[in-house]
Each structure stands twice: as structure tokens, then as C-alpha cells.
Amino acid sequence: MRRPGTHIPRDSVHHPVFARFYARMSVTADLKGGVAERRDELLAGLSGRVIEVGAGNGLNFSHYPGAVSEVVAIEPERSLRQLAVRAALRAEVPVDVVPGTAEALPVKSEAFDAAVASLVLCTVRDLPRALAEIKRVLRPGGELRFFEHTLASGRTLATAQRVVDRTFWPPLFGGCHTARDTVAAIEAAGFEVGVYRRFHIPDGGVRLPSSPCVLGVARRSAVVDRAA
């Protein structure tokens, strides 16, 4: 299952304080902020083998449809990984939680029918490399399902995102960068972007730098250039 010769750094990402905060906040967001419904939308219709990149505390696991034969869930942060292991035991589909980073996925190439990136691409240190790795492990024609923070469409909030990304936001929130243009990055990585939609979390109230989100699907081309 794992990529031959790949060294897996067990604690290459370690944010214990943020992990405790995220574990509480994410459950509240699912219950009261409508995020659970977004997870259903994100994962609807998936089947076969799936790799989830940055599984966090495993809140997606209970939303996978029964047609999924296996989920390999990658989580680099130790505390969140432990919570994900517990969530995997309660899941209705087989879930294997393993350490690893998005920039060096510890699995074989073209091994998965789909990949899931859920509120993780904002945190990776090298976004182009992470997307290249996701593309590598997908079979030709495989899907990337994404639910991510993204750059705001309005100038005022986008400016605020860029300011906080350069200052206190990433150290405080586990490396999160709110101003990344997620769809543009996915396209630049060579994926064929399909249907996606933008929205805010929460739907109403004060807009935070992390409020703008995008949810959609992209595909690895079914035609693979082996010389590339």
C-alpha cells in the first residue's frame, strides 16, 4: 500500500495546542455551522479506493458512502491522528489512518479512484508539490474532491486575508493560509476542474478571513503523458 522507499516522518507536523482547539471547534462547526452537510455533499457518490489527505480528527469518516471499499487517511499531526484512529473504528467503511504529509504521500502511484482534500490545502507548506502528489496517486481519470478555504472574491476581505496570512494567522491556526486561490492552484497542477461553488462559513454573521470556501470536483486526465 505504501510507497516503496518512502520515509514517513511521524511528527513532521506538530501543533498540539491548535489540535485541541480544532478538535473542539470542528465538532461545533459540524453540529451548528452546517459543515456536516458540506461533508455529505463533498463525498456523495464516491466509490472504490479513496485517499483522504489531511484527515484531521476524522470527521469525514462517517459521511463516506457504502460504495467506498477503503479509505487511506493521511494525517501528520499526532494528536489529531489519534482522534482519527478512534473515528475510524466507528466508521461504516474500512479506514486506515497513517502518518504522512501531503507533499510526500506514503502510497503507490495511480493506486486510488478518488482523493479527498477537506480544509487541508490551506495548511500545506508547499501547495504545488502537494497537488502534484495527489495527482500522482490518482489513477488516470480519478477524481479530486475538494472543500477548502479560498481567496475571497471581494477586495476588502481578500486584502484582510493577505494581511493576516503574513502575520498572526498561520502560527495561530496550524499553518492555515486563508488567501490561497484554491481553484487556480488545482488548475495549475494539471487537473481538469469540473463543477464547483463558493460559499461562506458561517452563512451569515461576521465574515472572518477563513469564511470564504469552495467545494467542488476536479479530475486527473484519463490520458497520461508518461514522458512528463
Stockholm file with secondary structure:
# STOCKHOLM 1.0

chainA/1-228         MRRPGTHIPRDSVHHPVFARFYARMSVTADLKGGVAERRDELLAGLSGRVIEVGAGNGLNFSHYPGAVSEVVAIEPERSLRQLAVRAALRAEVPVDVVPGTAEALPVKSEAFDAAVASLVLCTVRDLPRALAEIKRVLRPGGELRFFEHTLASGRTLATAQRVVDRTFWPPLFGGCHTARDTVAAIEAAGFEVGVYRRFHIPDGGVRLPSSPCVLGVARRSAVVDRAA
#=GR chainA/1-228 SS CCCTTCCCCTTSBCCHHHHHHHHHHHHHHHHHSSHHHHHHHHHTTCCEEEEEESCTTSTTGGGCCTTEEEEEEECCBHHHHHHHHHHHHHCSSCEEEECCBTTBCSSCTTCEEEEEEESCTTTCSCHHHHHHHHHHHEEEEEEEEEEEECCCSSHHHHHHHHHHHTTTHHHHTTTCCTTCCHHHHHHHTTCEEEEEEEEESSSSSCCCTTCEEEEEEEECCSSCCTTC
#=GC SS_cons         CCCTTCCCCTTSBCCHHHHHHHHHHHHHHHHHSSHHHHHHHHHTTCCEEEEEESCTTSTTGGGCCTTEEEEEEECCBHHHHHHHHHHHHHCSSCEEEECCBTTBCSSCTTCEEEEEEESCTTTCSCHHHHHHHHHHHEEEEEEEEEEEECCCSSHHHHHHHHHHHTTTHHHHTTTCCTTCCHHHHHHHTTCEEEEEEEEESSSSSCCCTTCEEEEEEEECCSSCCTTC
//
